[in-house]
Amino acid sequence: MSERHLDFDTVIDRKGTRSLKYDFAVRRGKPKDVLPLWVADMDFQTSSYITDALEDMVKHGVFGYSESEEHYFGAVQNWMERHYNWHVKESWMTKTPGIVFALAMAVKAYTQENDAVLIQPPVYYPFKEVVEDNHRRLVNNTLVLGGDGTYTIDYEDFEKKIIEENVKLFILCNPHNPVGRVWTKEELERLGDICLKHGVFVVSDEIHADFVFERKHTVFSEVKEAYRDISMICTSPSKTFNIAGLQISNIFISNPEKATAFRRQVAAAGYSQVGLPGLVACEAAYRHGDEWLEGVLAYIKANAEFTRAYLQEHLSRVKMTKLEGTYLVWVDCSVLKKPSEEIVTALLEKEKVWVNEGSMYGEDGDNFIRINIACPRQQLAKGLERLKHAFGQLS
């Protein structure tokens, strides 16, 4: 049997499938027939190996309580070794229904109320939410945008904030959503050494690790052996294989005491076993999904190049930041001199295209919009054409 789902050009009708992206626009105050380029899932069919495995599961017809076996971990372990040269142990792994859930559990496990937790905005907005909703103090180490459209880290500010605010926990986004950086080993080492020096525990969200275009992904805990004791690595096949709705994540904590503290919080939240569909899909993905992933990566990389060329030709005043990883394009619209919420509203009202406003990722994202390019090329082209028309009226 070979991979059958390698056609990424065909538009698949997702309406009427309980899709957050397509079926809930009106409920969220958006036009009914909006073109959605916002929430981070893909408009492609997942690997045929995953759908076949799920079909076999459904045909069995019994959906009782489930748990993973040795062959599940074997598939996960093999994927990590082949793709990142990362040799994980089963004792390190805890399965959760998603990474955001795991982030919230980590905040509870490794900090107390009013402790300081550091993030690097503009960054995935649930980072802020899991800190503030759990009554911890949010500390920002804002990324710096260079003239070449690449973000860098202000290490001096990073260490200063850790000392002054007595930071206990750092939530790292690696690769970074939404700015598209894939942090180098050297960058991670500078962060890690500062955290090691000041006793800061690192929770690294690496959900986009398989979407790297220019270099190999570096797992934070593998930069130095000493980092294993001070880190928790969050992984999932959900972004990679477009199975977010199946809610499965694999969290790795090699420090036994930290792993126990994390598992206590998961149990205290009333959670025990992950769902059977997630287990089945994850194992199928990691055993047989390489060909599909290779195809989707090539397609998304071509979409990124298409987007950059289109913006340069038709909207040269706005700037797309360099996309090293993820399928989320970060576009600098500061030339319009309008807040991102106003820009997004205008796009919806004038052209019925839905993108994310940059302000949801932090104050420093307010002149930006985020565009999801993981869709068929014709759909992306239609969205960019609508952007061009709307921006022509805004400028």
DRENDO-1510 file (C-alpha; in Angstrom, 1 decimal, always signed):
<recs>
REC; n; res; u; v; w
REC; 1; MET; +0.0; +0.0; +0.0 .
REC; 2; SER; +1.2; +3.5; -0.8 .
REC; 3; GLU; +0.2; +7.0; +0.2 .
REC; 4; ARG; -3.0; +8.0; -1.7 .
REC; 5; HIS; -3.6; +11.6; -0.3 .
REC; 6; LEU; -0.9; +13.6; -2.1 .
REC; 7; ASP; -3.2; +15.9; -4.1 .
REC; 8; PHE; -3.0; +19.2; -2.3 .
REC; 9; ASP; -4.5; +21.3; -5.1 .
REC; 10; THR; -8.0; +20.0; -4.9 .
REC; 11; VAL; -10.4; +22.2; -2.8 .
REC; 12; ILE; -12.2; +20.1; -0.2 .
REC; 13; ASP; -15.6; +21.4; +1.0 .
REC; 14; ARG; -15.3; +21.5; +4.8 .
REC; 15; LYS; -18.7; +23.1; +5.4 .
REC; 16; GLY; -21.1; +21.1; +7.4 .
REC; 17; THR; -18.3; +19.1; +9.1 .
REC; 18; ARG; -18.4; +20.9; +12.5 .
REC; 19; SER; -15.3; +22.7; +11.4 .
REC; 20; LEU; -14.3; +25.6; +13.6 .
REC; 21; LYS; -12.7; +27.3; +10.6 .
REC; 22; TYR; -15.7; +27.0; +8.3 .
REC; 23; ASP; -18.9; +26.4; +10.2 .
REC; 24; PHE; -18.8; +28.9; +13.0 .
REC; 25; ALA; -18.2; +32.2; +11.2 .
REC; 26; VAL; -21.7; +33.7; +11.9 .
REC; 27; ARG; -21.6; +32.6; +15.5 .
REC; 28; ARG; -18.3; +34.5; +15.8 .
REC; 29; GLY; -19.8; +37.6; +14.1 .
REC; 30; LYS; -18.3; +37.1; +10.7 .
REC; 31; PRO; -20.0; +36.9; +7.3 .
REC; 32; LYS; -21.5; +33.5; +6.4 .
REC; 33; ASP; -19.6; +33.1; +3.1 .
REC; 34; VAL; -16.2; +34.4; +4.5 .
REC; 35; LEU; -12.9; +32.9; +3.1 .
REC; 36; PRO; -11.1; +31.6; +6.2 .
REC; 37; LEU; -7.3; +32.0; +6.3 .
REC; 38; TRP; -7.1; +32.2; +10.1 .
REC; 39; VAL; -7.1; +29.3; +12.6 .
REC; 40; ALA; -4.1; +27.0; +12.3 .
REC; 41; ASP; -5.4; +23.9; +10.7 .
REC; 42; MET; -4.8; +22.8; +7.1 .
REC; 43; ASP; -7.4; +22.4; +4.3 .
REC; 44; PHE; -5.7; +19.2; +3.1 .
REC; 45; GLN; -6.8; +15.6; +3.7 .
REC; 46; THR; -4.5; +13.9; +6.2 .
REC; 47; SER; -2.4; +10.8; +5.3 .
REC; 48; SER; -4.4; +7.9; +3.8 .
REC; 49; TYR; -2.6; +5.7; +6.3 .
REC; 50; ILE; -4.3; +7.6; +9.1 .
REC; 51; THR; -7.7; +7.5; +7.5 .
REC; 52; ASP; -7.3; +3.7; +6.9 .
REC; 53; ALA; -6.3; +3.1; +10.5 .
REC; 54; LEU; -9.3; +5.1; +11.7 .
REC; 55; GLU; -11.7; +3.3; +9.4 .
REC; 56; ASP; -10.5; +0.0; +10.7 .
REC; 57; MET; -11.0; +1.2; +14.3 .
REC; 58; VAL; -14.6; +2.4; +13.5 .
REC; 59; LYS; -15.5; -0.9; +11.7 .
REC; 60; HIS; -14.7; -2.7; +15.0 .
REC; 61; GLY; -17.5; -0.8; +16.6 .
REC; 62; VAL; -16.5; -0.9; +20.2 .
REC; 63; PHE; -15.2; +2.3; +21.7 .
REC; 64; GLY; -14.4; +1.5; +25.4 .
REC; 65; TYR; -11.7; +3.0; +27.6 .
REC; 66; SER; -8.4; +3.0; +25.8 .
REC; 67; GLU; -4.7; +3.2; +26.6 .
REC; 68; SER; -1.5; +3.0; +24.6 .
REC; 69; GLU; +0.7; -0.1; +24.4 .
REC; 70; GLU; +4.4; -0.6; +23.7 .
REC; 71; HIS; +4.0; -0.4; +19.9 .
REC; 72; TYR; +2.5; +3.1; +20.3 .
REC; 73; PHE; +5.6; +4.4; +22.2 .
REC; 74; GLY; +7.8; +2.5; +19.7 .
REC; 75; ALA; +6.2; +4.6; +16.8 .
REC; 76; VAL; +6.7; +7.8; +18.7 .
REC; 77; GLN; +10.3; +7.0; +19.7 .
REC; 78; ASN; +11.2; +6.0; +16.2 .
REC; 79; TRP; +9.8; +9.3; +14.8 .
REC; 80; MET; +11.8; +11.4; +17.3 .
REC; 81; GLU; +15.0; +9.5; +16.5 .
REC; 82; ARG; +14.6; +9.7; +12.7 .
REC; 83; HIS; +13.5; +13.3; +12.5 .
REC; 84; TYR; +15.4; +15.0; +15.4 .
REC; 85; ASN; +18.0; +12.5; +16.5 .
REC; 86; TRP; +16.3; +12.6; +19.8 .
REC; 87; HIS; +16.4; +9.4; +21.9 .
REC; 88; VAL; +13.4; +9.5; +24.2 .
REC; 89; LYS; +12.4; +7.1; +26.9 .
REC; 90; GLU; +8.9; +5.8; +27.7 .
REC; 91; SER; +9.3; +6.9; +31.4 .
REC; 92; TRP; +9.6; +10.5; +30.2 .
REC; 93; MET; +6.3; +10.5; +28.3 .
REC; 94; THR; +2.9; +11.7; +29.4 .
REC; 95; LYS; +0.0; +11.8; +27.0 .
REC; 96; THR; -2.4; +14.8; +27.1 .
REC; 97; PRO; -5.4; +15.9; +25.0 .
REC; 98; GLY; -3.4; +18.8; +23.6 .
REC; 99; ILE; -0.5; +21.1; +24.2 .
REC; 100; VAL; -2.4; +24.0; +25.6 .
REC; 101; PHE; -3.8; +21.7; +28.3 .
REC; 102; ALA; -0.3; +20.6; +29.0 .
REC; 103; LEU; +0.9; +24.2; +29.3 .
REC; 104; ALA; -1.8; +25.0; +31.9 .
REC; 105; MET; -0.8; +21.8; +33.8 .
REC; 106; ALA; +2.9; +22.9; +33.7 .
REC; 107; VAL; +2.0; +26.4; +35.1 .
REC; 108; LYS; +0.2; +24.7; +38.0 .
REC; 109; ALA; +2.9; +22.1; +38.5 .
REC; 110; TYR; +6.0; +24.4; +38.5 .
REC; 111; THR; +4.8; +27.7; +39.9 .
REC; 112; GLN; +2.6; +29.1; +42.7 .
REC; 113; GLU; +0.0; +31.8; +42.5 .
REC; 114; ASN; +1.6; +35.2; +41.9 .
REC; 115; ASP; +4.9; +33.6; +40.6 .
REC; 116; ALA; +6.3; +35.1; +37.5 .
REC; 117; VAL; +6.2; +33.3; +34.1 .
REC; 118; LEU; +8.0; +34.7; +31.1 .
REC; 119; ILE; +6.9; +34.5; +27.5 .
REC; 120; GLN; +8.3; +36.1; +24.2 .
REC; 121; PRO; +5.7; +38.1; +22.4 .
REC; 122; PRO; +4.4; +38.4; +19.8 .
REC; 123; VAL; +3.5; +34.8; +20.6 .
REC; 124; TYR; +0.7; +32.3; +20.5 .
REC; 125; TYR; -2.0; +33.9; +22.6 .
REC; 126; PRO; -2.8; +30.8; +24.9 .
REC; 127; PHE; +0.6; +31.3; +26.5 .
REC; 128; LYS; -0.7; +34.5; +28.0 .
REC; 129; GLU; -4.0; +33.0; +28.9 .
REC; 130; VAL; -2.7; +30.0; +30.8 .
REC; 131; VAL; -0.5; +32.3; +32.9 .
REC; 132; GLU; -3.1; +34.9; +33.7 .
REC; 133; ASP; -6.0; +32.5; +34.1 .
REC; 134; ASN; -4.0; +30.6; +36.7 .
REC; 135; HIS; -3.2; +33.8; +38.6 .
REC; 136; ARG; +0.5; +34.0; +37.8 .
REC; 137; ARG; +2.3; +37.2; +36.9 .
REC; 138; LEU; +3.0; +37.6; +33.2 .
REC; 139; VAL; +6.5; +38.8; +32.2 .
REC; 140; ASN; +7.3; +39.7; +28.6 .
REC; 141; ASN; +10.6; +39.5; +26.8 .
REC; 142; THR; +9.6; +41.0; +23.5 .
REC; 143; LEU; +11.2; +39.8; +20.4 .
REC; 144; VAL; +13.1; +42.3; +18.3 .
REC; 145; LEU; +12.2; +42.8; +14.6 .
REC; 146; GLY; +15.3; +43.6; +12.4 .
REC; 147; GLY; +15.4; +45.5; +9.2 .
REC; 148; ASP; +15.7; +42.2; +7.2 .
REC; 149; GLY; +12.3; +41.0; +8.5 .
REC; 150; THR; +13.9; +38.5; +10.9 .
REC; 151; TYR; +13.1; +38.5; +14.7 .
REC; 152; THR; +15.8; +38.0; +17.3 .
REC; 153; ILE; +16.0; +37.7; +21.0 .
REC; 154; ASP; +17.0; +40.4; +23.4 .
REC; 155; TYR; +19.1; +38.3; +25.7 .
REC; 156; GLU; +20.1; +41.2; +28.0 .
REC; 157; ASP; +16.4; +42.0; +28.6 .
REC; 158; PHE; +15.7; +38.2; +29.0 .
REC; 159; GLU; +18.1; +37.8; +31.9 .
REC; 160; LYS; +17.3; +41.2; +33.4 .
REC; 161; LYS; +13.6; +40.3; +33.5 .
REC; 162; ILE; +14.3; +36.9; +35.1 .
REC; 163; ILE; +16.4; +38.5; +37.8 .
REC; 164; GLU; +14.2; +41.5; +38.5 .
REC; 165; GLU; +10.9; +39.6; +38.4 .
REC; 166; ASN; +12.2; +36.4; +40.0 .
REC; 167; VAL; +10.9; +34.3; +37.1 .
REC; 168; LYS; +10.2; +30.7; +37.8 .
REC; 169; LEU; +9.0; +29.4; +34.5 .
REC; 170; PHE; +9.8; +30.2; +30.8 .
REC; 171; ILE; +7.4; +29.1; +28.1 .
REC; 172; LEU; +9.4; +28.8; +24.8 .
REC; 173; CYS; +7.8; +28.6; +21.4 .
REC; 174; ASN; +10.1; +26.6; +19.2 .
REC; 175; PRO; +9.5; +27.0; +16.2 .
REC; 176; HIS; +7.8; +30.3; +16.9 .
REC; 177; ASN; +4.2; +31.1; +16.2 .
REC; 178; PRO; +3.4; +33.6; +14.7 .
REC; 179; VAL; +6.8; +35.1; +13.7 .
REC; 180; GLY; +8.1; +32.0; +11.9 .
REC; 181; ARG; +11.5; +31.7; +13.5 .
REC; 182; VAL; +13.2; +28.4; +13.9 .
REC; 183; TRP; +15.6; +29.0; +16.7 .
REC; 184; THR; +19.2; +27.9; +16.1 .
REC; 185; LYS; +21.2; +25.7; +18.5 .
REC; 186; GLU; +23.2; +28.8; +19.4 .
REC; 187; GLU; +20.2; +30.9; +20.2 .
REC; 188; LEU; +18.7; +28.1; +22.3 .
REC; 189; GLU; +21.9; +27.6; +24.1 .
REC; 190; ARG; +22.1; +31.3; +25.2 .
REC; 191; LEU; +18.5; +31.0; +26.5 .
REC; 192; GLY; +19.2; +27.7; +28.2 .
REC; 193; ASP; +22.4; +28.9; +29.9 .
REC; 194; ILE; +20.6; +31.9; +31.4 .
REC; 195; CYS; +17.7; +29.7; +32.6 .
REC; 196; LEU; +20.2; +27.2; +34.1 .
REC; 197; LYS; +22.0; +29.9; +35.9 .
REC; 198; HIS; +18.9; +31.3; +37.5 .
REC; 199; GLY; +17.0; +28.2; +38.2 .
REC; 200; VAL; +14.2; +28.8; +35.6 .
REC; 201; PHE; +12.3; +25.8; +34.3 .
REC; 202; VAL; +11.6; +25.7; +30.6 .
REC; 203; VAL; +8.4; +24.5; +28.9 .
REC; 204; SER; +9.1; +24.2; +25.2 .
REC; 205; ASP; +6.2; +24.1; +22.8 .
REC; 206; GLU; +7.6; +22.3; +19.8 .
REC; 207; ILE; +4.3; +21.5; +18.0 .
REC; 208; HIS; +5.5; +22.9; +14.7 .
REC; 209; ALA; +8.8; +21.0; +14.8 .
REC; 210; ASP; +8.0; +19.2; +11.6 .
REC; 211; PHE; +7.4; +22.4; +9.6 .
REC; 212; VAL; +11.0; +23.6; +9.2 .
REC; 213; PHE; +12.2; +24.7; +5.8 .
REC; 214; GLU; +15.8; +26.0; +6.1 .
REC; 215; ARG; +17.5; +23.8; +8.8 .
REC; 216; LYS; +16.9; +20.9; +11.1 .
REC; 217; HIS; +14.7; +21.5; +14.1 .
REC; 218; THR; +16.7; +21.5; +17.4 .
REC; 219; VAL; +14.9; +20.0; +20.5 .
REC; 220; PHE; +15.6; +22.4; +23.4 .
REC; 221; SER; +16.5; +19.6; +25.9 .
REC; 222; GLU; +19.1; +18.2; +23.5 .
REC; 223; VAL; +21.2; +21.3; +23.2 .
REC; 224; LYS; +23.0; +20.4; +26.4 .
REC; 225; GLU; +22.6; +17.4; +28.7 .
REC; 226; ALA; +22.0; +19.8; +31.6 .
REC; 227; TYR; +18.9; +21.1; +30.0 .
REC; 228; ARG; +17.1; +17.8; +30.4 .
REC; 229; ASP; +16.7; +18.4; +34.1 .
REC; 230; ILE; +15.2; +21.9; +33.6 .
REC; 231; SER; +12.8; +21.3; +30.7 .
REC; 232; MET; +9.5; +19.8; +29.5 .
REC; 233; ILE; +9.2; +19.2; +25.7 .
REC; 234; CYS; +5.7; +19.4; +24.2 .
REC; 235; THR; +5.1; +17.4; +21.0 .
REC; 236; SER; +2.1; +16.4; +18.9 .
REC; 237; PRO; +1.2; +15.0; +15.5 .
REC; 238; SER; -1.8; +17.3; +15.4 .
REC; 239; LYS; -0.3; +20.2; +13.4 .
REC; 240; THR; +2.0; +18.0; +11.3 .
REC; 241; PHE; -0.8; +15.7; +10.1 .
REC; 242; ASN; -3.8; +18.0; +10.4 .
REC; 243; ILE; -5.5; +15.9; +13.1 .
REC; 244; ALA; -6.0; +18.7; +15.8 .
REC; 245; GLY; -9.6; +17.5; +16.2 .
REC; 246; LEU; -8.4; +14.1; +17.6 .
REC; 247; GLN; -6.6; +15.8; +20.5 .
REC; 248; ILE; -3.4; +13.9; +21.2 .
REC; 249; SER; -0.1; +15.2; +22.4 .
REC; 250; ASN; +3.1; +13.5; +23.8 .
REC; 251; ILE; +4.8; +15.4; +26.6 .
REC; 252; PHE; +8.4; +14.5; +27.5 .
REC; 253; ILE; +9.9; +15.3; +31.0 .
REC; 254; SER; +13.1; +13.5; +31.8 .
REC; 255; ASN; +13.5; +14.8; +35.3 .
REC; 256; PRO; +11.5; +12.2; +37.4 .
REC; 257; GLU; +10.4; +14.7; +40.1 .
REC; 258; LYS; +9.2; +17.2; +37.5 .
REC; 259; ALA; +7.4; +14.5; +35.6 .
REC; 260; THR; +5.6; +13.3; +38.8 .
REC; 261; ALA; +4.6; +16.9; +39.6 .
REC; 262; PHE; +3.2; +17.3; +36.1 .
REC; 263; ARG; +1.3; +14.0; +36.2 .
REC; 264; ARG; -0.2; +15.0; +39.6 .
REC; 265; GLN; -1.7; +18.1; +38.0 .
REC; 266; VAL; -3.1; +16.1; +35.1 .
REC; 267; ALA; -4.7; +13.7; +37.5 .
REC; 268; ALA; -6.0; +16.6; +39.6 .
REC; 269; ALA; -7.7; +18.0; +36.5 .
REC; 270; GLY; -9.7; +14.8; +36.3 .
REC; 271; TYR; -7.9; +13.5; +33.2 .
REC; 272; SER; -6.7; +9.9; +32.8 .
REC; 273; GLN; -6.8; +8.2; +29.4 .
REC; 274; VAL; -6.6; +9.9; +26.0 .
REC; 275; GLY; -9.2; +9.0; +23.3 .
REC; 276; LEU; -8.8; +5.9; +21.1 .
REC; 277; PRO; -8.9; +7.9; +17.8 .
REC; 278; GLY; -6.0; +10.0; +18.8 .
REC; 279; LEU; -3.9; +7.0; +19.8 .
REC; 280; VAL; -4.7; +5.2; +16.5 .
REC; 281; ALA; -4.0; +8.3; +14.4 .
REC; 282; CYS; -0.7; +9.2; +16.1 .
REC; 283; GLU; +0.7; +5.7; +15.7 .
REC; 284; ALA; -0.3; +5.5; +12.0 .
REC; 285; ALA; +1.1; +8.9; +11.4 .
REC; 286; TYR; +4.5; +8.2; +13.0 .
REC; 287; ARG; +4.8; +4.8; +11.4 .
REC; 288; HIS; +3.7; +5.6; +7.8 .
REC; 289; GLY; +3.4; +9.4; +7.4 .
REC; 290; ASP; +6.8; +10.4; +6.0 .
REC; 291; GLU; +5.7; +10.4; +2.3 .
REC; 292; TRP; +2.7; +12.5; +3.1 .
REC; 293; LEU; +4.7; +15.0; +5.2 .
REC; 294; GLU; +7.3; +15.3; +2.5 .
REC; 295; GLY; +4.6; +16.2; +0.0 .
REC; 296; VAL; +2.8; +18.7; +2.2 .
REC; 297; LEU; +6.0; +20.4; +3.2 .
REC; 298; ALA; +7.0; +20.9; -0.4 .
REC; 299; TYR; +3.5; +22.3; -1.2 .
REC; 300; ILE; +3.5; +24.7; +1.8 .
REC; 301; LYS; +7.0; +25.9; +1.0 .
REC; 302; ALA; +5.8; +26.7; -2.6 .
REC; 303; ASN; +2.8; +28.5; -1.1 .
REC; 304; ALA; +5.1; +30.6; +1.0 .
REC; 305; GLU; +7.2; +31.5; -2.0 .
REC; 306; PHE; +4.0; +32.3; -4.0 .
REC; 307; THR; +2.8; +34.5; -1.1 .
REC; 308; ARG; +6.0; +36.4; -0.9 .
REC; 309; ALA; +6.1; +37.0; -4.7 .
REC; 310; TYR; +2.5; +38.1; -4.8 .
REC; 311; LEU; +3.0; +40.6; -1.9 .
REC; 312; GLN; +6.2; +42.0; -3.5 .
REC; 313; GLU; +4.4; +42.5; -6.9 .
REC; 314; HIS; +1.0; +43.7; -5.7 .
REC; 315; LEU; +1.4; +45.0; -2.2 .
REC; 316; SER; +5.0; +46.0; -2.0 .
REC; 317; ARG; +4.4; +48.4; +0.9 .
REC; 318; VAL; +3.5; +45.6; +3.3 .
REC; 319; LYS; +6.3; +43.1; +4.3 .
REC; 320; MET; +6.2; +39.4; +4.9 .
REC; 321; THR; +8.6; +38.4; +7.6 .
REC; 322; LYS; +11.1; +35.6; +6.8 .
REC; 323; LEU; +9.3; +32.2; +7.2 .
REC; 324; GLU; +11.8; +29.6; +8.5 .
REC; 325; GLY; +9.0; +27.4; +9.9 .
REC; 326; THR; +5.3; +26.8; +10.4 .
REC; 327; TYR; +2.6; +27.5; +7.8 .
REC; 328; LEU; +1.6; +30.8; +9.3 .
REC; 329; VAL; +2.7; +34.0; +7.4 .
REC; 330; TRP; +3.3; +37.1; +9.5 .
REC; 331; VAL; +2.8; +40.3; +7.6 .
REC; 332; ASP; +3.9; +43.8; +8.7 .
REC; 333; CYS; +1.1; +46.3; +7.8 .
REC; 334; SER; +2.5; +49.2; +9.7 .
REC; 335; VAL; +2.6; +51.3; +6.6 .
REC; 336; LEU; -1.2; +51.5; +6.8 .
REC; 337; LYS; -0.9; +53.2; +10.2 .
REC; 338; LYS; -4.0; +51.4; +11.4 .
REC; 339; PRO; -4.4; +48.9; +14.3 .
REC; 340; SER; -4.6; +45.3; +13.3 .
REC; 341; GLU; -8.1; +44.9; +14.5 .
REC; 342; GLU; -9.3; +47.7; +12.2 .
REC; 343; ILE; -7.4; +46.1; +9.3 .
REC; 344; VAL; -9.0; +42.6; +9.9 .
REC; 345; THR; -12.4; +44.2; +10.2 .
REC; 346; ALA; -12.0; +46.0; +6.9 .
REC; 347; LEU; -10.8; +42.8; +5.3 .
REC; 348; LEU; -14.0; +41.0; +6.5 .
REC; 349; GLU; -16.4; +43.8; +5.6 .
REC; 350; LYS; -14.9; +44.8; +2.2 .
REC; 351; GLU; -13.7; +41.4; +0.9 .
REC; 352; LYS; -14.9; +38.7; +3.2 .
REC; 353; VAL; -11.5; +37.3; +3.9 .
REC; 354; TRP; -10.7; +36.2; +7.5 .
REC; 355; VAL; -7.2; +36.5; +8.9 .
REC; 356; ASN; -5.9; +36.9; +12.4 .
REC; 357; GLU; -5.2; +40.3; +13.9 .
REC; 358; GLY; -1.6; +40.7; +15.2 .
REC; 359; SER; -2.7; +42.3; +18.4 .
REC; 360; MET; -4.0; +39.0; +19.7 .
REC; 361; TYR; -0.4; +37.8; +20.0 .
REC; 362; GLY; +0.6; +40.9; +22.1 .
REC; 363; GLU; +0.9; +44.6; +21.8 .
REC; 364; ASP; +4.0; +44.4; +19.6 .
REC; 365; GLY; +1.9; +42.5; +17.0 .
REC; 366; ASP; -0.6; +45.3; +16.5 .
REC; 367; ASN; +0.6; +46.4; +13.1 .
REC; 368; PHE; +0.6; +42.8; +11.8 .
REC; 369; ILE; -1.8; +40.2; +10.5 .
REC; 370; ARG; -1.3; +36.4; +10.4 .
REC; 371; ILE; -2.3; +34.4; +7.3 .
REC; 372; ASN; -2.7; +30.6; +7.2 .
REC; 373; ILE; -1.2; +29.4; +3.9 .
REC; 374; ALA; -1.9; +25.7; +4.4 .
REC; 375; CYS; -4.6; +25.5; +1.7 .
REC; 376; PRO; -4.9; +24.8; -2.0 .
REC; 377; ARG; -3.0; +27.3; -4.1 .
REC; 378; GLN; -6.2; +28.6; -5.8 .
REC; 379; GLN; -7.8; +29.3; -2.5 .
REC; 380; LEU; -4.6; +31.2; -1.3 .
REC; 381; ALA; -4.5; +33.2; -4.5 .
REC; 382; LYS; -8.2; +34.2; -4.1 .
REC; 383; GLY; -7.4; +35.3; -0.5 .
REC; 384; LEU; -4.4; +37.3; -1.5 .
REC; 385; GLU; -6.4; +39.0; -4.4 .
REC; 386; ARG; -9.0; +40.0; -1.8 .
REC; 387; LEU; -6.2; +41.4; +0.4 .
REC; 388; LYS; -5.0; +43.5; -2.5 .
REC; 389; HIS; -8.4; +45.0; -3.1 .
REC; 390; ALA; -9.1; +45.7; +0.5 .
REC; 391; PHE; -5.6; +47.2; +1.1 .
REC; 392; GLY; -6.1; +49.5; -1.9 .
REC; 393; GLN; -9.1; +51.0; -0.2 .
REC; 394; LEU; -7.3; +51.3; +3.2 .
REC; 395; SER; -4.2; +53.0; +2.0 .
</recs>
